[in-house]
Amino acid sequence: MTTRIVELRQGILKKNDELARELRGRFEAAGVLVLNLVSSPGTGKTEFLQKTLAALRLIGSRAAALVGDLETDNDARRLALSGVPVRQINTHGICHLEAEMVSRHLESWDGVELGGLDYLFIENVGNLVCPSSYDLGERIRVALLSVTEGEDKPLKYPTLFNSVDAAIITKMDIAEAVGFNREAALRNIREIRPGIRIFETAARTGAGIEAWLDYLAEQKGATRI
Amino acid sequence: MHELSIVSSIVDSVTESLKAYPGARVLEVRLRVGALAAVVEDSLQFCWGIATDGSDLAGARLVVNTVPVTVHCAACGQNGALESLQHFHCANCGASATDVRSGRELEIESIEIEDAAEIAEEVTR
């Protein structure tokens, strides 16, 4: 029996990567800054995003959000309280968002045009493993980590933390009560992703939100160059 | 656990590539998976059996070659392997390493096939 080897050398997620590249092109052409927010379940992504959206609306920026969950539209309803367009993506069991889901939900989004937005936030499914493999066409990937999760989380999930552009520590208002070791958390994030921007925030008190908004504006400005 | 999604993509890609070799049988699929790719080989193998069962790829072996993480150091200019996934530093000079050059791969490297003519011969024999 003779056999032969056929070289394929192709990306396993080629379809996703190609679609993500296409989306990135569309986002850039429309001048919208797209961010992909990733964290464990319960970190406070939705609360943080709700505050961010409301604050952006107050200063006259046009923002919208896509939010991924396995089931329910609870998060979309919470985010909609901020007064900006929000759309739920239900993955029905899939543990991460894929470029195709983003593309499909942008297609048929009544009243939302990419060209009319300054910012589009994509809240990923709560998971620190699988979302790291799937490019959604975002320009900025953000990891969120709450003070209750353990300061060594970046060391446990290096793949995700090494792939992000910014990190946000949430729930800083209860840091003391839960014995959060701030220095260790900052050190561990930087150990995995040297030089990364880190924001220490508390959605309930609004702490750190201003620095975060400055960063967004700065990044948004950078897209226009 | 997204290995089933990954494996489904592999099955689709290989099936697509097989169109160029009508009737061929796949004996082996060889992958290159980076140490930073967030994919576990045991899970891939487990899902591979499920995803290929009853398909054109049934019985094909899945071989996973792991690609180590290498970084380029801006400080000393060297490329080197990362000693630990918990410590992104240059092994040569100890500076912070931000430029990952390999270790994120998630690729189908090659497939080993037996051509249709060969299979037909075996049958007639």
Interface residues (C-beta under 8 A of the other chain):
Chain A: M1 T2 T3 R4 I5 V6 E7 L8 R9 Q10 G11 I12 L13 K14 K15 N16 I94 C95 H96 V129 C130 S132 S133 L155 P158 T159 L160 N162 S163 R190 E191 I192 R193 P194 G195
Chain B: M1 H2 S5 I6 S9 I10 S13 V14 S17 Y21 L27 L31 L36 A37 A38 V39 L85 Q86 H87 F88 S96 A97 T98 V100 R104 L106 E107 I108 E109 S110 I111 E112 I113 E114 D115 E118 E122
